[in-house]
Amino acid sequence: MTIGLSLSYSASCVRQAERVPGPREATEEAAIAASVQTFYTSHNWQLFFLQGTKTLGYELWEDFGFKVPDNIIVLTGTGLKTTSFYAARQNKN
């Protein structure tokens, strides 16, 4: 998804979209600051979201014959996938 399309989609989902100049971290800081006055709905902050994403780890475990692979290479931005794989592995002990 291109940035322009992503911004258009985001704007269509909310009453008001606001661009924050700077890197991604600046956007995160602005969202946290705004959460004092409004509810912040990032899926990464929802209590059960991590529990749901653990299924990524379970599916890999099953695909590898119920053995944990030696290495998993995953692209990550917020660390969610890494945390999900780790949490799934912890549940298998």
SVG drawing of the C-alpha trace seen along z (x, -y; Angstrom):
<svg xmlns="http://www.w3.org/2000/svg" viewBox="-16 -18 35 51">
<polyline fill="none" stroke="black" stroke-width="0.4" points="0.0,0.0 1.4,-3.4 1.7,-6.2 -0.8,-8.3 -3.3,-5.5 -2.7,-4.6 -3.3,-8.3 -6.5,-8.4 -7.8,-5.2 -6.9,-6.4 -8.6,-9.7 -11.8,-7.9 -11.9,-5.9 -11.7,-8.8 -13.4,-12.1 -10.1,-14.0 -6.7,-12.9 -3.7,-14.9 -0.2,-14.7 2.7,-14.8 6.0,-15.9 9.1,-14.0 9.9,-10.3 7.5,-7.5 8.5,-8.1 7.2,-11.6 3.8,-10.3 3.8,-7.8 4.6,-10.6 1.9,-12.8 -0.7,-10.0 0.3,-9.3 0.0,-13.0 -3.4,-13.2 -4.6,-10.1 -4.9,-12.3 -8.0,-13.9 -9.3,-11.0 -9.1,-7.2 -6.1,-5.8 -7.1,-2.7 -3.8,-1.3 -4.1,2.5 -0.7,2.9 -2.1,1.5 -5.1,3.8 -4.9,6.4 -5.6,9.5 -4.0,8.5 -0.6,10.1 -2.5,13.3 -4.0,13.5 -0.8,12.9 0.9,15.8 -0.9,18.0 1.9,17.1 4.3,18.9 2.0,21.9 1.5,22.2 5.3,22.3 5.7,24.8 3.1,27.0 4.5,26.6 7.9,27.7 6.5,31.0 5.9,29.6 9.6,28.7 10.9,25.2 13.1,24.1 16.7,23.1 16.1,19.7 13.2,17.5 13.9,14.4 11.1,11.9 10.8,8.3 9.5,6.2 8.8,2.5 7.3,2.3 8.6,5.7 5.2,7.2 6.0,10.3 9.2,11.0 7.3,10.6 4.5,12.9 7.0,15.7 8.7,15.3 5.3,15.5 4.2,18.6 7.6,20.3 7.1,19.5 3.7,21.2 5.3,24.4 7.6,25.0"/>
</svg>
